Amino acid sequence: MLSCCKSPGQKLNMAAVSPKLTPVMTYVRRRPGLTADQRRPATTRDILWLTINNTTIVNCYRQPDFDAALDILLAWSPPSRCLVAGDFNAKHYSWQTGRLDGRGDDIAHWAAENRLSLLNPTDVPTNPHGNTIDLAFSSVPLSEAVVEDHLATSSDHFTLSIALPEAGVAPIPPGKVRVTTEDEIKRFVDLVQYGSVDIPAPTTTIDDLDALASALVRLLQAAAKVAGRPVRKQGRSAPWWTEECRLAAAEYRAIRRVYPLGFCRDVQLAKKDFQKVVRQAKRLYWRNLIDSFNDSASVFKAVRWLKSPGAFQPPPLEADGVVHETQLDKANALRRATLERRTAEDDIPDPWVPVTAARPIPFAQDVSLAEVQDATIRTGNTSPGSDNITVKMLKAAWHIIGEHVRSLYEGCLRLGHHPQPFREAEVVMIAKPGRRNLSTPRAWRPISLLSCLGKGLERLIARRLAWASIHYGVLHPQQAGALPKRSKRSLADWSPHW
């Protein structure tokens, strides 16, 4: 099994590990500028194809006296930029002086035919037994490999460190910005106060409303970008990991380097001591955590930490008979299957029938600051839209932008217009609960993340419509659902008393 991670210096560290459950496994560091997609030219557990940026990396394991995976690899045509590495369990005079063994001649012929250069230094063993069976072939010019026999990977194989020059950097998408600490909030408010003098005031035309909404969004985004910090998705160490655990792990690794095979008594004692320190640290951490529980919120916080979602990778998506493997291809396929399956031609005919209303229903166009504040910032901290403006940020700067937001909402009611900046939604695909087969578009549900300012306007209008429909008798008195104080749950609570 190859353990592979990409480092900032375009260096690929591969440590060969004895296969137990999974024959091959590849780890890719989560870092901006690295895009990894799994390819599946063939169905096998002994070969793993990855495309990292513009380079194809193949992780291969050939079991002794079992050539099914090797036959698949030899029938595969590598692309122009390719790295093939793994435990081949084969011998050839190209990498080790001596007799041929394990179809080494076939491997060397396939590599030469596909212009793959051997990166291993000749006659440098990759395991303590003196054999060179972990091999690396590459078509990338100036690639090189070094056997790091001093690294302790708790394996009977040495680490094969591979450097790939000019690996390229994937385009970095615009990241989210987080404004959460007191200093960040204070800096954010100061920047909004400084830039609020440039917010336009007129709201007499549709263009004025779009300009006002755009100015508010740009101001809040610019202030958040300067005052906040970018969100980086990165792993965190275990909360129970202490300095004592680190020292015990370092001591265990040092002894493992002295005895690479790990069969002597000193290595086993060091491993036992390290495991004992870890057990004690875990026990102490959980004991202190349980003793610190003083409300239900702390209990739920601990439960959330236990239920880690993990680095789940969805399977390939099959839509319209085509299998999509890369993240971009799957996103486009889901967009076409869920968001573009209906057009304006599929709409029903115009159902409106002109009628003469018995009485008009008044709908005030004046909006108070308290009503706008209640609809915009007195809500839960919902997920922000593509503008990345959160409810917490709106609360912090409300004394500055509150009157501008009220003027914007009032102008929208008066002119019957929804501002252009609020019409953009960030669509996120989530798996439907209980679906086992995630390879079909029907197993995914689109969720639209809208601007918090836009949701405030929608919430204000929805509350007014709900109140007017009840107050003026538009809906039946027994109508339940989507109405204030008339939810379906309330209806179920009333049913025993009828």
C-alpha positions in Angstrom: 0.0 0.0 0.0 1.4 3.4 -0.9 0.8 6.3 1.4 1.2 9.4 -0.7 0.9 13.1 0.2 1.7 16.3 -1.8 3.9 18.8 -0.1 4.3 22.5 -1.0 7.6 21.8 -2.7 6.0 19.6 -5.2 7.4 16.6 -3.4 5.6 13.2 -3.3 6.4 11.1 -0.2 5.5 7.5 -0.7 5.8 5.1 2.2 5.3 1.4 1.4 3.1 -0.4 4.0 2.2 -4.0 4.3 -1.3 -4.6 2.7 -3.8 -5.9 5.2 -7.4 -4.8 4.4 -7.0 -2.4 1.5 -4.2 -3.3 -1.1 -3.6 0.3 -2.2 -4.4 3.7 -0.6 -3.3 7.2 -1.5 -3.4 10.3 0.7 -3.5 13.8 -0.8 -2.9 16.8 1.3 -5.9 19.2 1.4 -4.3 22.4 0.2 -5.4 25.3 -2.1 -4.0 24.8 -5.5 -4.3 21.0 -5.4 -7.2 19.3 -7.2 -7.5 15.5 -6.9 -9.9 13.3 -8.9 -10.0 9.6 -8.9 -10.0 7.8 -12.3 -11.3 4.2 -12.9 -10.0 2.8 -16.1 -10.5 -0.7 -14.7 -12.2 -2.3 -11.7 -9.5 -3.6 -9.3 -8.5 -3.1 -5.7 -4.8 -3.4 -6.4 -4.5 -0.2 -8.6 -5.5 3.3 -7.8 -5.5 6.1 -10.4 -5.5 9.7 -9.4 -5.3 12.9 -11.4 -3.7 15.7 -9.3 -3.7 18.9 -11.2 -2.2 18.0 -14.5 -0.4 14.8 -13.4 -1.7 11.2 -13.3 -0.5 9.3 -10.3 -0.9 5.5 -10.3 -0.5 3.5 -7.1 0.0 -0.2 -7.8 0.4 -3.4 -5.7 1.3 -6.7 -7.3 0.7 -9.6 -5.1 3.3 -12.3 -5.3 2.3 -15.0 -7.8 -0.9 -13.2 -8.6 -0.7 -11.1 -11.8 -4.3 -9.9 -12.4 -3.5 -6.3 -11.3 -0.2 -6.3 -13.3 -2.0 -7.5 -16.4 -4.4 -4.6 -16.1 -1.5 -2.1 -15.7 0.5 -3.5 -18.6 -2.6 -3.2 -20.9 -3.1 0.5 -19.8 -1.6 3.4 -21.8 -0.2 6.1 -19.6 -0.9 9.8 -20.5 1.8 12.3 -21.2 2.4 13.3 -17.5 2.3 10.2 -15.4 3.9 8.7 -12.3 3.5 4.9 -11.7 4.8 3.7 -8.3 4.1 0.8 -6.0 5.2 -2.6 -4.6 5.8 -4.7 -7.7 7.5 -7.7 -6.1 9.6 -8.1 -9.2 13.3 -8.2 -10.0 15.1 -7.0 -13.1 18.7 -6.1 -13.8 17.6 -2.5 -14.5 17.1 -1.8 -10.8 18.8 -4.8 -9.0 21.7 -6.9 -10.1 20.9 -10.6 -10.3 18.3 -12.9 -11.8 14.9 -12.0 -13.2 11.9 -12.7 -11.0 8.2 -11.8 -10.8 7.8 -10.7 -14.4 10.4 -8.0 -14.0 11.2 -8.3 -17.8 7.5 -7.5 -18.7 7.5 -4.5 -16.4 10.8 -3.1 -17.8 9.6 -3.7 -21.4 6.2 -1.9 -20.7 7.9 1.1 -19.1 10.4 1.5 -22.0 7.6 1.1 -24.6 5.6 3.9 -22.9 8.6 6.2 -22.3 8.5 5.8 -18.6 11.9 6.4 -16.9 12.9 4.4 -13.8 13.4 6.7 -10.9 14.9 4.2 -8.5 18.7 4.4 -8.0 20.2 1.1 -9.1 21.0 -1.6 -6.5 19.5 0.5 -3.6 17.2 -1.8 -1.6 13.7 -0.7 -0.6 13.3 -3.2 2.2 15.6 -4.5 5.0 16.1 -7.8 3.2 18.2 -6.1 0.5 15.7 -6.3 -2.4 14.5 -3.5 -4.7 10.8 -4.3 -5.2 9.2 -0.9 -4.6 9.6 0.9 -8.0 8.7 4.3 -9.4 8.4 5.1 -13.1 7.7 8.6 -14.5 7.3 10.4 -17.8 7.8 13.8 -16.2 11.2 15.2 -17.1 13.7 15.8 -14.3 11.7 13.6 -11.8 13.8 11.9 -9.2 13.4 9.4 -6.3 15.3 8.8 -3.1 15.1 5.8 -0.8 14.6 7.3 2.7 15.6 4.3 4.8 16.0 6.4 7.9 12.2 7.0 8.2 10.2 4.8 10.5 6.9 3.9 8.9 6.2 0.8 11.0 6.6 -1.3 7.8 9.0 -3.8 6.4 9.5 -1.4 3.4 11.5 1.8 3.2 10.0 5.1 2.2 10.5 6.1 -1.5 10.4 9.9 -1.8 9.7 11.2 -5.2 10.0 14.8 -6.5 8.0 16.0 -9.5 9.1 19.3 -11.0 6.6 21.7 -12.6 3.6 19.9 -11.2 1.5 23.0 -11.8 -1.0 24.7 -9.6 -4.8 24.5 -10.0 -6.8 27.7 -10.0 -7.7 28.7 -6.5 -11.4 29.5 -6.1 -12.4 32.5 -4.1 -12.5 31.4 -0.5 -14.8 32.3 2.3 -13.9 34.9 4.9 -14.6 34.5 8.6 -15.3 37.4 10.9 -15.9 36.0 14.4 -13.5 37.3 17.1 -14.0 40.6 19.0 -11.1 42.3 17.3 -12.3 41.2 13.9 -15.8 42.4 14.5 -14.5 45.8 15.8 -12.3 46.2 12.8 -15.2 45.3 10.5 -17.5 47.8 12.1 -14.9 50.6 11.8 -14.4 49.8 8.1 -18.1 49.8 7.4 -18.4 53.2 9.2 -15.6 54.6 7.1 -17.1 53.4 3.8 -20.8 54.2 4.5 -20.4 57.8 3.3 -20.3 56.4 -0.3 -23.6 54.6 -0.1 -26.1 56.1 -2.6 -29.3 57.5 -1.1 -31.9 57.8 -4.0 -34.4 54.9 -4.3 -36.8 56.4 -6.9 -36.0 54.0 -9.8 -35.2 50.3 -10.3 -31.6 51.2 -11.2 -31.3 53.2 -7.9 -32.4 50.1 -6.0 -29.9 47.9 -7.7 -27.2 50.4 -7.2 -28.0 50.7 -3.4 -28.1 46.9 -3.0 -24.8 46.5 -4.8 -23.2 49.2 -2.8 -24.2 47.6 0.5 -23.0 44.2 -0.6 -19.7 45.5 -1.9 -19.1 47.6 1.3 -19.8 44.6 3.6 -17.7 42.2 1.5 -14.7 44.6 1.3 -14.8 45.3 5.1 -15.0 41.5 5.8 -12.1 40.7 3.5 -9.9 43.3 5.2 -10.9 42.6 8.8 -11.5 38.8 8.7 -9.4 35.8 7.9 -9.8 33.3 5.1 -11.5 30.0 6.0 -9.1 27.1 5.5 -10.3 23.5 5.7 -7.6 21.7 7.5 -7.4 18.9 9.9 -7.0 19.4 13.6 -5.1 17.3 16.2 -7.0 15.2 18.6 -8.1 17.2 21.7 -6.6 14.6 24.0 -3.1 14.7 22.4 -0.7 16.2 24.9 2.9 17.1 25.1 3.5 13.8 26.9 2.0 11.9 24.0 4.2 13.8 21.6 7.3 12.9 23.5 6.3 9.3 23.8 5.6 9.1 20.0 9.0 10.7 19.2 10.8 8.2 21.4 8.9 5.3 19.8 9.8 6.5 16.3 13.5 6.9 17.3 13.7 3.3 18.4 11.8 2.2 15.3 14.5 3.8 13.1 17.2 1.8 14.9 15.3 -1.5 14.3 13.3 -1.1 11.0 11.8 -4.5 11.2 10.3 -3.9 14.6 10.7 -7.4 15.9 13.0 -6.8 18.8 12.1 -6.4 22.5 13.1 -2.8 22.7 10.7 -1.8 19.9 7.8 -3.8 21.5 8.4 -2.2 24.9 8.5 1.3 23.4 5.3 0.6 21.6 3.7 -0.6 24.8 4.8 2.5 26.7 3.5 4.8 23.9 0.1 3.1 23.9 -0.1 3.4 27.7 0.6 7.1 27.6 -2.1 7.5 24.9 -4.7 5.6 26.9 -4.0 7.6 30.0 -4.3 10.9 28.1 -7.6 9.8 26.5 -9.0 8.7 29.9 -8.0 12.0 31.6 -9.5 14.1 28.7 -12.9 12.4 28.7 -13.0 12.4 32.5 -12.4 16.2 32.6 -14.8 16.8 29.7 -17.7 14.9 31.5 -17.0 16.7 34.8 -17.3 20.0 33.0 -20.8 19.4 31.6 -23.1 22.0 33.2 -25.8 22.4 30.6 -27.2 20.6 27.5 -25.3 22.8 25.1 -21.9 21.4 26.3 -23.3 17.8 25.9 -24.4 18.5 22.3 -21.0 20.0 21.6 -19.2 16.9 22.7 -21.6 14.7 20.7 -21.0 16.7 17.6 -17.2 16.2 18.0 -17.8 12.4 18.2 -19.9 12.4 15.0 -17.2 13.4 12.5 -18.5 13.2 8.9 -15.1 12.1 7.7 -13.5 12.7 4.3 -16.3 11.0 2.3 -15.7 10.9 -1.5 -18.9 10.3 -3.5 -18.8 7.6 -6.1 -18.8 8.3 -9.9 -22.1 9.8 -11.1 -24.0 8.2 -13.9 -26.4 10.5 -15.8 -28.0 9.8 -19.2 -25.7 6.8 -19.7 -22.5 8.7 -19.2 -20.2 8.1 -16.1 -18.8 11.3 -14.6 -15.7 10.9 -12.4 -14.2 14.4 -11.7 -15.7 16.9 -9.3 -16.3 19.4 -12.1 -18.0 16.9 -14.4 -20.2 15.6 -11.5 -21.2 19.2 -10.6 -22.2 20.0 -14.2 -24.1 16.7 -14.6 -26.1 17.4 -11.4 -26.8 20.9 -12.5 -28.2 19.7 -15.8 -30.2 16.8 -14.2 -31.7 18.8 -11.3 -31.7 22.5 -12.3 -32.1 22.4 -16.0 -34.5 19.5 -16.6 -37.4 21.9 -17.0 -37.6 25.0 -19.2 -40.2 27.8 -19.7 -41.9 25.6 -22.4 -42.7 23.0 -19.7 -44.6 25.5 -17.6 -48.4 25.3 -17.2 -50.6 27.7 -19.1 -51.4 31.0 -17.5 -53.9 30.1 -14.7 -55.0 33.6 -13.8 -58.6 34.5 -14.5 -59.6 38.2 -14.4 -62.0 38.8 -11.6 -63.6 41.8 -10.0 -62.5 41.9 -6.3 -65.2 42.6 -3.8 -62.9 44.8 -1.8 -59.2 45.7 -2.1 -56.7 44.4 0.4 -54.5 47.2 1.6 -50.8 46.5 1.5 -48.8 49.4 3.1 -45.6 50.4 1.3 -44.1 52.2 4.3 -41.6 50.1 6.3 -40.4 50.9 9.8 -36.9 50.3 11.0 -38.1 48.0 13.7 -39.9 45.8 11.1 -36.8 45.6 8.9 -34.6 44.9 11.9 -36.9 42.1 13.1 -36.9 40.4 9.6 -33.2 40.8 8.9 -31.1 40.3 12.1 -33.5 38.9 14.7 -33.3 35.4 13.2 -31.0 32.4 13.5 -27.5 32.6 12.1 -28.4 31.0 8.9 -25.9 30.0 6.2 -24.8 33.0 4.1 -25.1 33.1 0.3 -22.4 33.7 -2.3 -21.7 37.2 -0.9 -20.5 35.6 2.4 -22.3 38.2 4.5 -23.6 36.6 7.8 -26.3 37.6 10.2 -23.6 38.2 12.8 -21.9 40.7 10.5 -25.3 42.5 9.8 -26.0 42.7 13.6 -22.6 44.3 14.3 -23.0 47.0 11.6 -26.7 47.5 11.9 -26.5 50.9 13.6 -24.6 52.0 10.4 -26.5 50.3 7.6 -29.9 49.9 9.2 -31.5 53.0 7.7 -30.0 52.2 4.3 -31.5 48.7 4.4 -34.9 50.1 5.5 -34.8 52.6 2.5 -33.9 49.7 0.2 -36.8 47.5 1.4 -39.3 50.3 1.2 -38.2 51.2 -2.3 -38.6 47.5 -3.3 -42.2 47.4 -2.0 -43.1 50.7 -3.7 -41.7 49.7 -7.1 -42.3 45.9 -6.9 -38.7 45.1 -7.6 -36.3 42.4 -6.3 -32.7 43.8 -6.5 -30.4 42.1 -8.9 -27.6 41.3 -6.3 -30.1 39.2 -4.3 -31.1 37.0 -7.2 -27.9 35.0 -7.2 -27.9 31.8 -5.2 -25.1 29.4 -4.3 -26.4 25.8 -4.9 -25.0 23.0 -2.8 -25.8 19.4 -3.5 -26.5 17.2 -0.5 -27.3 13.5 -0.4 -30.8 12.6 0.4 -31.1 10.7 3.7 -31.4 6.9 3.4 -30.1 6.7 -0.1 -27.5 4.0 -0.5 -26.9 4.4 -4.2 -25.3 7.8 -4.7 -24.3 7.3 -8.3 -27.6 8.6 -9.7 -28.8 12.2 -9.8 -32.0 11.3 -8.0 -30.0 10.6 -4.8 -29.0 14.3 -4.5 -31.0 17.3 -3.4 -30.0 20.9 -4.4 -30.0 23.5 -1.6 -29.9 27.2 -2.5 -28.0 29.5 -0.2 -29.3 33.1 -0.6 -28.0 36.4 0.6 -29.0 37.2 4.2 -30.1 40.7 3.0 -32.2 39.2 0.3 -33.7 36.7 2.8 -34.6 39.6 5.1 -36.7 41.2 2.3 -38.4 38.0 1.5 -39.1 37.4 5.2 -40.6 40.8 5.6 -43.0 40.3 2.6 -43.9 36.8 3.7 -44.9 37.9 7.2 -47.1 40.7 5.7 -48.8 38.4 3.3 -49.5 35.8 6.1 -50.9 38.5 8.4 -53.1 40.0 5.6 -54.4 36.6 4.5 -55.6 35.9 8.1 -56.8 39.4 9.0 -58.8 40.0 5.8 -60.2 36.4 5.6 -58.5 35.4 2.4 -57.9 31.9 3.8 -60.3 29.6 5.5 -60.2 29.9 9.3 -59.2 26.2 9.5 -56.4 26.6 7.0 -53.2 25.3 8.7 -49.6 25.4 7.6 -47.2 28.2 6.6 -49.2 30.6 8.7 -48.3 32.3 12.0 -49.8 30.3 15.0 -51.4 27.8 12.5 -48.6 25.3 11.9 -49.3 21.7 11.3 -47.8 20.8 14.7 -50.3 23.2 16.4 -53.1 21.5 14.5 -52.0 18.1 15.8 -51.8 19.5 19.3 -55.4 20.8 19.0 -56.9 17.5 17.6 -57.3 15.7 21.0 -59.5 18.6 22.2 -61.9 18.5 19.3 
